[in-house]
Structures are given as C-alpha cells and as structure tokens.
Amino acid sequence: MPETAFSHPLAPDARAWFESLRDRICAAFEAIEDECAASGAAGAVPGAVPLADAAPGRFQRTAWSRPEGGGGVMSVMRGRVFEKVGVNVSTVHGEFSADFRKNIPGAESDPRFIATGISLVAHMRSPRVPAVHMNTRFIATTRAWFGGGGDLTPMAMDAPESLEDAAGFHAAFQAACDRHDPAYYPRFKQWCDEYFFLPHRNEPRGLGGIFYDWLGRDDADESRLPDHFAFTRDVGEAFLAAYPAIVRRRMAEPFTPAEREHQLLRRGRYVEFNLLHDRGTLFGLRTGGNTEAILMSLPPEVKWA
C-alpha cells in the first residue's frame, strides 16, 4: 500500500485476521471434500456422477488489483460436495465517488476510505445441505466501524432437518453475541430477518442468522473499536464451528430429482436478492471492485418457474 494511501491503525490487523480466517475456512471445506464418500447423495439423481468417483474439490486462488488502490484474492472451489463456493478477501482504498459518498458515514467532508473484509457464499451440490453466506468487514473514513454476519438458506425451509440445522447455526451465533453483549443476538437476529427479505415476493431468503453494521460508527471516540474487532472475530469463529458440522451431517443423505429441481428454483431467490437488494454487491460495484469477485455469490445453475 502506498505511503500516501488513506489507512487506519486497525486496518492491518483486521486484514490479517480476515486472510487467516479465509485460510482456515478453505482448509475446512477441502477436508470435507476429502471425507465425502459415495453414500447415494449424488447417485440418487439419474445420470449423476457418484460423489466418490468425482475428484475432491480444491480452491483456485486468483489475485486482482484495483487501479484506484488495493485489491484482493478470489478463492473459488467447485467440488463433489460444494457445487460452487467462494471465499474472497479484499482490501481497497481510495475515494468514494461524489454520488456515493453521501451514503457513507464520515465521507461527506472527506471522501477517502479504506475497506477490508472477507465474503463467503456456498452453493451445495445436495439440496439436503443448506446454502450459506458469511461476511465480516472493517471500513474506515473519518469514522470507523465493523459489520457482517451470516445466514443460512435451506432449500426446504419448513422441513424438520432444516429447522434443526438452523437452530444449531443460530445457537453458535448467539453464543458469540452473548460473550460481548446479551442485547446483540436479538437485535442482530431481527436485523438479519429484516435485511434478508425479498419485498417483491414478500418472503424471507432463508432461515436467518445475524446481521450487523456500523458497529463503532457512532462511538464518541474509537476506544471500543478493539472490542468490536473481538466480536467480529468471534462471529468468524462461530461460523467455522457451525457450518462445517451441518455439511457433514447432511452431505451423504440421498435426494431426489424433485428436490434438485426445487433447489434450482430456490436459488433463483438468491440471485434476485443479491442483484436487487444486497449492500455488499452495491458497495463493490460502486467502489470499482472486481466484478467477478462481487458476483461470485451467484449460483452455478439456477432456474425460474
């Protein structure tokens, strides 16, 4: 990063944490690919390759640079359990455009910024395994704050197994929240339910999780930023503990062609949300981010009725 680039004292530590979390998540997902055996999960669909006969997936990393400052690394895997999963990290800096800075706290008088974070979306080969999203980030202008969260998207949202998976997912995030503030979980759960909602269909995207933003933005000073950073790290740890356990529990369950068809239709809702409503997509496109990395969240195969 050039010496003249806008920065923040906490940005290097935040960047290092997001990159280390990326490495641990990628290792955990590759381990699942290695563990997968032919238990009928893919073979239940006519013409599908038995899982054990397919090569275990491995992440392919692609670095990219942003002309205005900074860049990132895309890590994408297509495997026998993870049909498509991306775990991206980026650190970008520069100035917000004149039409965008009015929407960013602290950028009205000084448009310079630095943003660093991790973003993950996993679309699974089996409709019995829920899709998932997680991201955490640190942004600094003349103010500084953390944001992020994670949410679970089962294909059959009212099925008992989906409710069981969601309960464990929520419990992990609640434990992380409670270690810092008992008010966090109910507040951030509600925020997630309201945020990951498709108003044009009047339905939720999935079974939720937590969502938070601007944590630290309104503090009188930055004395609490290390606490917000600690919470953000715990959110990442909670995800790493909860989601691989769900995948291992469900990945060998057989599924039917009808369930696969339903999965492809449900993925359409995912596409609609990310292209119409997602803040991260808007932020990335408005700040000159890598288009392929920004749209990494889109599923590899999808249908609409």
N, C-alpha and C positions, 0 to 999 in steps of 0.2 A: 504494500500500500504506500503511495507517495507520501512524503512528509507533509505536504500541503493538504492532504485529504482530510475531510471532516471525520472526526472519530469521537470516541468516548472511552474513559478509563476502563469500563467494564466490558467493552466490546471484544477485546482479545480473549478474555476468559470465557465469555459466552460462546464465541465462535469455536473455541477449543472443545467446549462441552458438547455443542451440537455435532461436531465432527466425530467425537468419541462415541456419542450415542448412536450415530449413524453406523459406525463400525460394529458396535455390539449388536444392533438390530439386524444388520446384514448377516452377521455370523450366525445369529439365532435362526434366521429364516433359511439359510443354507443348510444348517443342521437338520431342520425339518425336512427339507428336500431329500437329504441323505437317508432319513429314517423311514420315509414313505415306502410302504410295501404294497404289492398287488392284493388288495383286500376287496376288490369288486367296486371300488369307488368310481373309477373312470370306466371300467369294463361294463358297468350297468347300462351305459349308453351304446346302442348299436354302432359299430364302427370305430369306437374309441380305442386308443392305444392303452393297454393295461399300464397302470402307473409305474410298476417296477420295470417295465420294458422301456420306458422313456428315460432319457438321461436326466439326472438331477440338475435343477437349475443352478446357475451361478450369476452373480451380479456382474454386469458390464458397466464400468465407470467411464463417463465422458465429461471432461472438463470444458468449461466455457468461460469466456471473458466478456465483460460488459464494457463497451467503449467509454462510457461515461464514468466508469470506476468500479472495480471489483469484479466478481464473477462467482462461479460455483462449480459443483460437480453433480451430475446426474448419475444415480446408481439404479439400474433397471434390471430386473430378472424376470424371465419367462421360464417357468418350470413345470413340474408334474403336479405340484400342489398349488403353487402360486401361478395362476394363469398370466398375471401381469402385476408386478409390484414395483413401485418406485420409491426410493428413499433419497431425497435430494437435500443438499445443503448449499447455502449461498451466503455470501457477504458482499453487499453492494453499498456504494456510497455515491454522493453527488448532490444534485439539487432537484427538488420537486418542480414540475412544470407549473407555470402560473395558474392554470386552471385546476390543478390538483392540490396545490399547497394549502388552499383554504379549507380542505377537508382533513388536514393532518395537524394534530395538536403541536403547537410550538413552531410551526413552519410559516406562520403568517408574516412574521418580521424577519425571519432568516430561513431561506428555503433549503439550506444544507441538511443532509441526513446521513445516517449510517444504519443499515438494517442487516441483521444476521439471523439465521434460523435453520430449522430442519422441517421438512414436509414429507409426509408418507401417505401413500394410498395403496391398498392391496385389494385386487380383484382375484377371487379364488376360482380354481377350476371346478370345484364341487359346490353346488348350490346349498349343500349342508353346512358349509363353512361361511360365516358372515364376512362380508367386505368390511374394511376398516379404514379410518382416516385418523391421522395424528399429526399435529404440528405444534411447535413452540418457537418463539421468536423474541428478539430484542431489537427495539427500534429507538433511536435517539435523534432528536432535533435539538431545539433549545430545551426540550423536556425529554425524559427517557422513560420507557415502560416495557413490560413484558406482556406477552399474550400467548394464547394457544389453546390446547385441549385435545380431545379425541372423541370419536363417536363410532358406534357400531351399527352396521346395516345388514341385518339378516334378510334373507330372501323371503322367508315365510315368517312375518313378524309376530303372528299370534300363536305360533307353534310352541309347545312346551319346551322343546330344546332351545329355541331362540330366546325365550324368556329366561331360561336357566343361564345361558351364555351371557345375556345382558346383565343379569343380577351379579355375576362374578366380575364382569367388566366394571360395572358401577361401584361395586364394593372396593375394588382396587383404587379407583379414583377418589372415593370417599375417604379411604384411609389416608391417602396423600393429602387431601384437603384438611382433614381433621388434625393432622400434625401441625398445621400452621394457623388455622382459624376455623372453628366449628361453623361459622357462617358461610364459609366458602362453598361447601358442597351444595347446599340447597340453592344458593344464589347462582352458582355456575352451572348446575344442572338445569335450572329453569332457563338460563340464558341459552344453553345448548338446544333445549327443546324449542325455544322461540326462533333461534337462528337457523337451525337445520330443518326448516319447514318450507314446503312448496306452496306459496299462497295461490298460485294459479290452479293447483289441484286440490287445495285445502286438505293436505295430508303431510305427515312428517316424512322425512327422508329415511329414518331408521328408528332405532330404539335409544338413541341419545348417548350421553356420556357427560362431559363437561365442556364448557367453552368460556374463556375469559379473555379480556383485552384491557389495555390501558392500565395495567397494574403498576402503579407508581407514577402515572401521569399527573395526578392531582396532589401528590405529596408536596408539602411546603418546601422540602429540600430532598436530597437524594439519599438520606440516611437509611431508608428502608429498602433501597434497591437490592442490597445483598440478600435480604430476607425474601424478596420477590424472586430473585435468582434461585435461591434454595428451593422455593416452592416449585418453580419451573423445572428444576432438575428432578424433583420428586414426581412430577407429572410424567416425565420421560421414563423414570424407573417403574412407575405403576403400569404404564403401557407395556413395557418389556416383560413384566411379570405376568400380566393378564392375558394378552392376546396370543402369544405362542401356546399357552395352555389350552385355549379354546380351539386352536387349529389342530393340536394333537388329539383332542377329544373327538373331533368331528371328521377328520380328513379321510378316514377309512370307511365311513358309513356309505353304503350303496345309495345311489339316487337314480331316478327315472328320467326318461326323455321329457316328460311333462314338467318335472322340477327344473330341468335345464332350461326349458322354454320360458318358464316363469322367471328364472334368474335373468335371462336376457331382457325381458320386459322391465324388470325392476331396475336393471342397470340404466335403462332409459331415464328413469327418475334421477339417477345420479348425474347423468350428463346434463339434464335440464337444470338442476340446482347449480352445478359448478359453472355453467356458462351464463346463467341468468342472475345468480344471487351471491356467489362466493366472493368474499372480500379479498382473499388471497389471490384469486385469479385477476381481479381488477387491479390490485396493488402491483402485481408483477407486470402486467401489460402496460400500466400507466408509468412505470419506472424503467422501462426499457429492459426488462428481464428476458431470459432465454425462453422463447415461445415453446419449444419442445419440452423444457422442464416445467413450465407453467401448466401445459396441457397434459403432462404425464398422468394426471389424475383420471383421465378418461379411460374407460374400459376398452379391452381389445376387440370385443364383439358385443353387439347390443342390438336390440330390436324395439320397434314400437308397434303397437297393435294396429 
